[in-house]
Amino acid sequence: MKRTKRSLFLIGVILTLFVLQQFHLLGSMIEQIETLPWWGIMVVLGIIFSGYQAFTLSRKDKEIDDKWVEEQGHVYIERMEMEKAKRKTNEATDAIH
C-alpha cells in the first residue's frame, strides 16, 4: 500500500514538472530559486521536512489511538457480557428459592 502511494506521488511530481516545463514556467522558477542564498533554501527545505514529519507522526499517533480505543471497547464489551451472565445466574438462583 505504501509503495502504491509513493509511486502515485512520484508520478504526480513528474507530471507536474512536465506541465511546468511545457508552459515554460519551470525555467523561471529555477531562476528564482538560484537567486536565493543557500541558507534560505535550507530553511525552506527544513520547513517542508518538518511539515512532512508532523503529518506522518500525527497519522501514526491517530492509528495508535484508534487501536487503543478499539481494545478498550473490547474490554468494555467483555465486562458487559460477564455482568449479563452474572445477572442470569442470579436470576436463576432467585427463581429456585
N, C-alpha and C positions, 0 to 999 in steps of 0.2 A: 504494500500500500504506500509506504514512504517513497519507494523508488518511482512509483507511478506519479506521485505528486511532484517529486523532484524533476522527473522527466518533463512533465507538463509545464512546470515553471521554467525550465531551461528552454523549451520550445517557445514559450511566450516571450522570453527575453530576446531570443534570436529573432523572432518575428518582429518584435518592437524595433530592434536595431535595424532590421531590413527596411521597415517602413520609414524610419527616420532617415536612412540613407537615401531612399528613393525620393523623398521630398527635400533633400539637400539640407536637412536640419542637423544631421549628425556632425558635419564639419564645423558648423558654427558653435555647437555645444562643446566640441573638443577644444576649439579656440578659447572659449570662455573658461574652461577648466584649466587650460595651460596658463592662463593669466593669474590663477590663484597661487599663493605661496604654498609650499609643501605642507606646512603645519595646518593650513586651512583645509587642505584635502584630508589630512589625517583626522581632523576634528569631525568633518562630515562623515568619514568612514566610521569613526568611533560612535557617532550618534546612530548611524544605521545599524551597526553591530549591536549596540545597546538595545535598540528597539526590537531587533530580532530576538535577542536573548530574553528580553522581558516577555515577548509574545510566547516563545516556546516554554518558558518556565511557568507562565500563568496557565497555559494549556495543560502541562503536566500536573500542576497543582490542582486544577479542576478535576482531572482524571482521578487523582488520589482521593480528593474529597468525595467524588461520586462513589468510588469503591467503598470508602468508609461508611457513607450513608447507607449503601446497599447492605453491607454487613450488619449494621445496627438495625436495619429493617428486618433482617432475618432473625436476629436475636429477639426483637420485639414480637415477631410472629410466633417464634418458639415459646416464648413466655405466655402468650395468649392461648396457645394450644395446650400448654401444661395447665394453665388455670381452668380452661374449659374441661379438660379431663378430670381435674381435681373436683370441680363442681358436680360433674356427672357421678363420680364415685360417692360424693357426699349425698347427693340426691338419692342414689340407690340405697345407701345405708340408712338414710332417714325414712325411706319408704318401707324398709324391712321392719323398723321399730315402730 
